[in-house]
Amino acid sequence: MQIIDFLNDTLNFFNKIPDHLKEIPDHLKQIIDQLIEPYKNLPDTLKPVAITATATLFGAFVGAAVAQLISHRLTVKRELQKSNKEVYQKLYAPILLDIYAYIDISSHFRRNHDINLGVREEDILDKIKKHIGDNLIYASPKLIDHYSTVKSFYYQDDLSGFHYIIHDIELIELSLLELRKISKSIKFFDKSTLRRIEGLLVLYRIWAILVEYCNNLSDASSILAYKFYYDEKKLTYKTYKKIRKYFVTNTLMYRTYVHISSQMRQARENGRYKKFLTFIDNKYFKNFEINKRIKEIDYLYSLVTTKKYNKVELIKATQIITKEYPTKQNSTEQNSTKQNSTEQNSTEHEHSTLSHTPYYNETLFSCYENSFENQVLKIEVEINNFSKKSPKRITIDNFSLIGDRQIKPANRSPGIWNGYWYELKEKILLPGEGVRIRLFFDLKLTESKSYSRLVYTDNNESNTIYVVK
């Protein structure tokens, strides 16, 4: 009788429901009616058997459904783990050591002393990008989209001269991010390996920020070489998220800021809309400009250090490197300053510098010293062909450093810029074209770089294009 009372109470509850809410309960009511009527017509001796059979069937149905659901979820989980393991083995495992090596070599504190001759980080980067491109079938849509951006620099010019480098670094950063994500599924890494991947993630993000800050890769790598001041306990995914939130432009707030700035330029002067936008801008976006945020390197260092001394040393190193080693944008100005200064002292050092920008055979040379460490001198040269008709053949072997002796470029010299990295040994400059060159010269311990001359020889004629001081 308890079953009958329960079903009757259920019917009474449904009868109290307002008519506009009875669409679903009416179906339930019909089902309950169909269950009650046969039960009432059964003899009293069969009712316990019917209840037992019904409960057994219902329990079996529910048990089978739950078992099927659990089995389905476990099957999906196994398939996902299998898929993620294959992605790791095909896409990430072959280049994981290269990802470690690329940033370690590029930002090694004693690069010219500890790294073997002939080792070029550009080759490692090229290997990483080639492998990702050959295995895009295993890549996520986001990684494929970023790879297409990197690939676009093969056929279009990067007018900034350094943004292509940032995209290269961010491609590796995104790969590490995706690797960390699937590692949570396959549970393939131990805690120490996962922490190391997260540390690399932080370092690659900092590297990209420093390239933006310095406007070139060389200075950024030199600054990153002081990463021994970082606190390893701070190189975590939590720190990575804080850095991205503050420095990366792809945020809703940044897009809102750009939209408001655009609307302010278009709004009528002294109008109500302009005043409203000005109020919003002053209240929420007063210190939000991305360029200002990029310049706030001290905040970046505060996220990865715990001791004040380490932060101070990092800021000091950054200021020294960006001041002493000129970037591409201010190299022309510094060369002009050197040339003017030398003209005034030409009687003392008659051969020490040039009194004008080197221009020979309708070719303009712009040179500056990039670094001098462990008796290795690195010089960067820009050559422009101002001829209207004649192409110019530029060859690495035509350069030499004249000091105590004549020195040819070292074997590890990357050479002439090919549009993506320094590797060419020879290039034909068409009229109006220009090219960048990076040269390394190995000096002996007894030799000084001071007052050495960089000489370019062409058609049996040698001309001094730069004087090292």
C-alpha positions in Angstrom: 0.0 0.0 0.0 2.9 2.3 0.5 3.6 2.3 -3.3 -0.1 3.3 -4.0 0.1 6.1 -1.4 3.3 7.4 -2.9 1.9 7.4 -6.5 -1.3 9.1 -5.3 0.7 11.8 -3.5 2.7 12.3 -6.7 -0.6 12.8 -8.7 -1.9 15.2 -6.1 1.3 17.2 -6.4 1.0 17.4 -10.2 -2.6 18.5 -10.0 -1.6 21.5 -7.9 0.9 22.7 -10.6 -0.4 25.7 -12.7 -1.7 24.8 -16.2 1.1 26.8 -17.9 3.7 24.6 -16.2 2.0 21.2 -16.8 3.5 20.5 -20.2 6.2 18.2 -18.9 4.4 16.9 -15.8 1.5 15.7 -17.9 3.7 13.2 -19.6 4.9 12.0 -16.2 1.3 11.8 -15.0 0.4 9.6 -17.9 3.2 7.2 -17.2 2.3 7.0 -13.5 -1.4 6.3 -14.4 -0.2 3.5 -16.7 1.8 2.0 -13.8 -1.0 2.4 -11.2 -3.9 0.8 -13.1 -2.2 -2.6 -13.8 -0.9 -2.7 -10.3 -4.5 -2.2 -8.8 -5.8 -5.0 -11.0 -3.3 -7.5 -9.7 -4.3 -10.0 -7.0 -2.9 -9.2 -3.6 -0.7 -12.3 -3.7 1.1 -11.1 -6.8 1.7 -7.5 -5.8 4.9 -8.2 -3.8 6.3 -10.3 -6.7 5.5 -7.4 -9.1 7.1 -4.9 -6.9 10.2 -7.1 -6.5 10.4 -7.7 -10.3 9.9 -4.1 -11.1 12.6 -3.0 -8.6 15.0 -5.6 -10.0 14.4 -4.6 -13.6 14.7 -0.9 -12.7 17.9 -1.5 -10.7 19.4 -3.6 -13.6 18.5 -0.8 -16.1 20.1 1.9 -13.9 23.1 -0.2 -13.2 23.6 -1.0 -16.9 23.2 2.7 -17.8 25.7 3.8 -15.2 28.2 1.1 -16.2 27.9 2.1 -19.8 28.4 5.7 -19.0 31.5 5.0 -16.9 32.9 2.7 -19.6 32.3 5.4 -22.3 34.1 8.0 -20.2 37.0 5.7 -19.5 37.2 4.8 -23.2 37.2 8.5 -24.2 39.9 9.3 -21.6 42.1 6.4 -22.9 41.7 7.6 -26.5 42.6 11.2 -25.5 45.6 10.0 -23.6 46.7 7.9 -26.5 46.2 10.8 -28.9 48.1 13.3 -26.7 50.9 10.8 -26.2 51.3 10.5 -30.0 51.3 14.3 -30.3 54.1 14.5 -27.8 56.1 11.8 -29.5 55.7 13.1 -33.0 55.7 16.9 -32.4 57.4 17.9 -29.2 59.8 15.1 -28.1 62.2 15.5 -31.2 62.7 19.2 -30.6 62.5 19.5 -26.8 66.3 19.3 -26.4 66.7 21.9 -29.2 64.3 24.2 -27.3 66.5 23.9 -24.3 69.7 24.4 -26.3 68.5 27.4 -28.3 67.9 29.8 -25.4 70.9 28.4 -23.5 73.3 29.1 -26.3 71.8 32.4 -27.4 71.9 33.8 -23.8 75.0 32.1 -22.5 76.9 34.4 -20.2 80.3 33.3 -21.6 79.2 32.5 -25.1 82.4 33.1 -26.9 84.4 31.2 -24.3 82.3 28.2 -23.4 80.4 27.5 -26.6 82.3 25.5 -29.3 83.2 27.1 -32.5 80.8 26.5 -35.4 77.8 26.2 -33.1 75.1 28.5 -34.4 71.8 29.1 -32.7 70.2 30.1 -36.0 70.7 26.5 -37.2 68.9 25.2 -34.1 66.0 27.6 -34.6 65.7 26.6 -38.2 65.6 23.0 -37.2 62.8 23.7 -34.7 60.7 25.6 -37.2 61.2 23.1 -39.9 60.1 20.2 -37.6 57.0 22.1 -36.5 56.2 22.8 -40.2 56.6 19.2 -41.2 54.3 18.0 -38.4 51.5 20.4 -38.5 49.0 17.5 -38.6 49.7 17.1 -34.9 49.6 20.8 -34.0 46.7 22.7 -32.5 44.8 25.3 -34.6 46.5 28.0 -32.5 50.0 26.7 -33.1 49.2 26.4 -36.9 48.0 30.0 -37.0 51.1 31.3 -35.3 53.3 29.2 -37.6 51.7 30.8 -40.6 52.6 34.2 -39.2 56.3 33.1 -38.8 56.2 31.6 -42.3 54.9 34.9 -43.8 58.3 36.6 -43.0 59.9 34.4 -45.7 58.1 36.5 -48.4 57.3 39.8 -46.7 59.6 42.4 -45.2 59.7 43.1 -41.5 60.0 46.8 -41.5 60.9 47.0 -37.8 63.9 44.7 -38.2 63.1 42.7 -35.0 59.4 41.7 -34.9 60.1 38.6 -36.9 62.4 37.5 -34.0 59.6 38.0 -31.5 57.3 35.8 -33.5 60.0 33.1 -33.7 60.4 33.2 -29.9 56.6 33.2 -29.4 56.3 30.1 -31.6 58.6 28.2 -29.2 56.7 29.7 -26.3 53.4 28.5 -27.6 54.8 25.1 -28.2 55.9 24.9 -24.6 52.5 26.1 -23.5 50.8 23.3 -25.6 53.3 20.8 -24.3 52.5 21.7 -20.7 48.8 21.3 -21.4 49.0 17.8 -22.8 51.5 16.7 -20.2 48.6 17.2 -17.7 46.7 14.6 -19.6 49.3 11.9 -20.3 51.1 12.4 -16.9 54.3 11.7 -18.6 56.6 14.2 -16.8 57.7 14.1 -13.2 57.4 17.3 -11.1 61.0 18.4 -11.7 60.7 18.1 -15.5 57.4 20.0 -15.5 58.9 22.8 -13.4 61.8 23.0 -15.9 59.3 23.4 -18.8 57.5 26.1 -16.9 60.8 27.8 -16.2 61.6 27.8 -19.9 58.2 29.2 -20.6 59.0 32.2 -18.3 62.4 32.7 -19.9 61.1 32.7 -23.5 58.4 35.2 -22.5 61.0 37.5 -20.9 63.2 37.1 -24.0 60.4 38.3 -26.2 59.8 41.3 -24.0 63.5 42.2 -24.0 63.6 42.0 -27.8 60.7 44.5 -27.9 62.5 46.6 -25.3 65.8 46.7 -27.0 64.5 46.6 -30.6 67.1 43.9 -31.5 68.0 40.3 -30.6 71.7 40.9 -29.7 71.1 43.2 -26.8 68.1 41.2 -25.5 70.2 38.0 -25.5 73.0 39.8 -23.7 70.6 41.0 -21.0 69.0 37.6 -20.7 72.5 36.2 -20.0 72.2 37.6 -16.5 69.4 35.2 -15.8 71.5 33.7 -13.0 70.1 36.5 -10.9 66.6 35.1 -11.3 65.1 33.1 -8.4 64.4 29.6 -9.8 61.4 29.3 -7.4 59.9 32.2 -9.2 60.1 30.6 -12.6 56.6 29.1 -12.4 53.5 29.0 -14.5 51.9 31.5 -12.0 54.7 34.0 -12.7 54.2 33.3 -16.5 50.6 34.3 -16.2 51.4 37.5 -14.4 53.9 38.5 -17.0 51.5 37.8 -19.9 48.7 39.7 -18.1 50.8 42.8 -17.7 52.9 42.9 -20.9 51.0 41.1 -23.7 48.8 43.2 -25.8 46.2 40.6 -26.7 43.7 41.4 -23.9 40.2 42.7 -23.8 41.3 45.8 -21.9 44.0 46.6 -24.5 41.5 46.2 -27.3 39.1 48.5 -25.4 41.8 51.0 -24.9 42.6 51.0 -28.7 38.9 51.4 -29.5 38.5 54.4 -27.1 41.7 56.0 -28.4 40.4 55.7 -32.0 37.0 57.1 -31.1 38.6 60.0 -29.3 40.5 61.0 -32.4 37.3 61.0 -34.4 35.0 62.6 -31.9 34.0 66.3 -32.3 36.2 68.6 -30.2 34.5 69.9 -27.0 31.5 67.6 -27.6 29.8 65.6 -24.9 31.0 62.3 -26.4 34.6 63.5 -26.5 34.4 64.6 -22.9 32.9 61.2 -21.9 35.7 59.3 -23.6 38.3 61.6 -22.1 36.9 60.9 -18.6 37.0 57.1 -19.2 40.5 57.3 -20.6 41.8 59.3 -17.7 40.1 57.1 -15.1 40.9 53.6 -16.4 43.6 53.9 -19.1 45.9 56.7 -17.9 49.0 54.5 -17.5 48.0 51.7 -19.8 49.9 52.5 -23.0 51.7 49.3 -24.1 54.9 51.1 -24.9 55.1 52.4 -21.3 54.4 48.9 -20.0 57.2 47.4 -22.1 59.6 50.0 -20.7 58.7 49.0 -17.1 61.4 46.4 -16.9 61.9 46.9 -13.2 58.4 45.4 -12.6 59.4 42.5 -14.8 62.5 41.8 -12.7 60.5 42.1 -9.5 58.4 39.1 -10.7 61.4 36.8 -11.1 63.6 37.9 -8.2 63.3 37.9 -4.4 66.4 39.8 -3.3 66.6 43.5 -3.9 70.3 43.2 -4.8 69.5 40.9 -7.7 66.9 43.2 -9.1 69.2 46.2 -8.9 72.0 44.3 -10.7 69.6 43.2 -13.4 68.4 46.8 -14.0 72.1 48.0 -14.0 73.1 45.4 -16.6 70.1 46.3 -18.7 71.0 50.0 -18.6 74.7 49.3 -19.4 74.0 47.0 -22.3 71.4 49.2 -24.0 73.6 52.3 -23.5 77.0 50.9 -24.6 75.9 48.6 -27.4 74.0 50.6 -30.1 70.9 49.3 -31.7 70.4 49.5 -35.4 68.3 52.7 -35.1 70.9 54.8 -33.4 74.0 53.3 -35.0 74.1 55.9 -37.8 74.0 58.7 -35.2 76.8 57.1 -33.1 79.0 56.6 -36.2 78.5 60.2 -37.1 79.5 61.3 -33.6 82.6 59.1 -33.7 83.5 60.5 -37.1 83.2 64.2 -36.0 85.1 63.5 -32.8 88.0 61.9 -34.8 88.2 64.8 -37.2 89.0 67.1 -34.3 91.8 64.7 -33.2 93.1 63.8 -36.6 96.5 65.2 -35.9 97.0 62.9 -33.0 95.6 59.8 -34.7 95.9 60.3 -38.4 94.6 56.9 -39.3 92.2 56.3 -36.5 88.8 57.0 -38.1 87.0 58.1 -41.2 86.0 61.8 -41.7 82.9 60.8 -43.7 80.4 57.9 -44.3 82.3 55.4 -46.5 81.0 55.6 -50.1 83.0 53.8 -52.7 82.0 52.7 -56.2 78.4 53.8 -55.8 78.1 51.7 -52.6 77.4 53.1 -49.1 78.8 51.3 -46.1 77.4 51.8 -42.5 79.3 49.9 -39.8 79.3 49.7 -36.0 80.9 47.5 -33.4 78.4 45.1 -31.8 80.5 43.5 -29.1 84.0 42.6 -28.0 84.4 39.7 -25.6 87.0 37.1 -25.0 89.2 38.5 -27.8 86.3 38.1 -30.3 85.2 41.2 -32.1 81.8 41.3 -33.7 81.0 44.0 -36.3 77.8 44.6 -38.2 77.7 46.2 -41.6 74.9 47.6 -43.8 75.6 48.0 -47.5 73.4 49.8 -49.9 73.8 49.9 -53.7 73.1 53.4 -54.9 73.9 52.6 -58.6 71.1 53.1 -61.1 72.2 50.3 -63.4 75.1 48.2 -62.0 74.5 45.3 -59.6 77.2 44.8 -56.9 78.6 41.4 -55.8 79.1 41.3 -52.1 81.4 38.5 -50.7 82.3 37.8 -47.1 85.9 37.0 -48.1 86.3 40.6 -49.3 86.3 41.9 -45.7 89.4 41.9 -43.5 90.5 43.5 -40.3 93.8 45.3 -40.5 95.6 45.9 -37.2 98.8 44.2 -36.0 98.1 41.8 -38.8 95.4 41.1 -41.5 92.5 39.0 -40.1 89.9 37.3 -42.2 86.3 36.8 -40.8 86.1 33.8 -38.5 84.6 30.5 -39.7 81.6 31.0 -37.3 80.7 34.3 -39.0 77.0 33.8 -39.9 77.6 36.1 -42.9 75.1 37.9 -45.1 71.5 38.3 -44.2 69.3 36.2 -46.5 66.0 37.7 -45.4 65.5 35.5 -42.3 69.0 34.9 -40.8 72.7 35.5 -41.4 74.1 32.6 -43.5 75.0 33.7 -47.0 78.6 34.0 -48.0 77.8 35.9 -51.2 75.0 38.0 -52.5 74.3 40.1 -55.6 72.9 43.5 -54.7 70.6 44.9 -57.4 70.5 48.7 -57.9 68.7 50.3 -54.9 69.0 47.1 -52.8 70.6 46.9 -49.3 71.8 44.1 -47.1 73.0 43.5 -43.6 76.2 41.5 -42.7 77.5 40.2 -39.4 81.2 39.5 -39.0 83.3 37.9 -36.3 87.1 38.4 -36.0 89.3 36.3 -33.6 92.1 38.4 -32.1 95.1 37.0 -30.2 95.5 37.6 -26.5 98.4 39.9 -27.3 96.4 41.9 -29.8 94.2 45.0 -29.1 91.2 45.9 -31.1 92.0 49.6 -30.8 92.5 51.5 -34.0 92.1 48.4 -36.2 90.5 49.1 -39.6 87.8 47.1 -41.3 88.8 47.0 -45.0 86.7 46.0 -48.0 88.5 44.9 -51.2 86.8 45.0 -54.5 88.3 44.9 -58.0 91.8 44.9 -56.6 91.0 48.1 -54.7 91.0 48.2 -50.9 89.0 50.8 -48.9 88.7 51.4 -45.2 85.1 51.4 -44.2 85.3 51.4 -40.4 87.9 52.2 -37.7 87.6 50.3 -34.4 88.4 52.3 -31.3 
